[in-house]
Each structure stands twice: as C-alpha cells, then as structure tokens.
Amino acid sequence: MKIKKPPQILSIHLKRFKYIEQLGRYKKLSCRVVFPLELKLSNTVEEYVDIEYSLFAVVVHVGSGPNHGHYVSLVKSHNYWLFFDDEIVEMIEESAVQTFFGSSQ
C-alpha cells in the first residue's frame, strides 16, 4: 500500500474488543501490544521518501471489559511525559510509558 501524501499527524486506533459468539457479548482483548516511541515508515510514500513519526500521545482503556473501565492518557509535552487520569495529572518517566503495553500474556 502506498500513501499519496503522508499526514502531519498519524493517528492509529487499535480495536481492543471482540464479539464472542459463544458468550453473546464483547470481550476485551488484553494481549500485550508493544508500540515504538519512533515509527519510521519506509517505502510507503509515493515519492519513496522515508517518513518518521514521534509518539506524543496514547489513550489507554483501563479495566477488564467493554462495559466498565476507565480511559487514561499519556501526553508528551515540552519533552516531558504527563499521565492524565481525570483531574489527576502527573509527570512520569518515558520508561513508564511501556507499562501501558498491556498484560504480559
């Protein structure tokens, strides 16, 4: 697949819920998803130029199912990572971003 014009900001959404026919409901997919802090897309742009994106925000669902849980976000601002949980805002180390990859299973 080739991209005609790469976006300034690349947004990727991972579907983390799956409908389980036997259960008759959705189940959260809690498998580990490792994401890079830097993403280089090679050979995807029509002009054959490598494009590189730097991660600056992540939204994470915390909870065991689709009908309950909570969303938190991690945002990089002025070279610092911030953790947002409703009215709580904390500065975190960049290495702490990896704790949001999901379970180790």
ZITAHU-V47265 format. One record per run of one state. SS is the DSSP state (alpha for helix, beta for strand, coil for the rest). FROM is the first residue (numbers start at 1). TO is the last residue. If there is no record, write none. Layout:
BEGIN
((SS FROM TO) (SS FROM TO))
END
This chain:
BEGIN
((coil 1 2) (beta 3 3) (coil 4 16) (beta 17 20) (coil 21 24) (beta 25 28) (coil 29 37) (beta 38 41) (coil 42 44) (beta 45 45) (coil 46 50) (beta 51 54) (coil 55 56) (beta 57 65) (coil 66 67) (beta 68 77) (coil 78 79) (beta 80 85) (coil 86 87) (beta 88 92) (coil 93 93) (alpha 94 100) (coil 101 105))
END
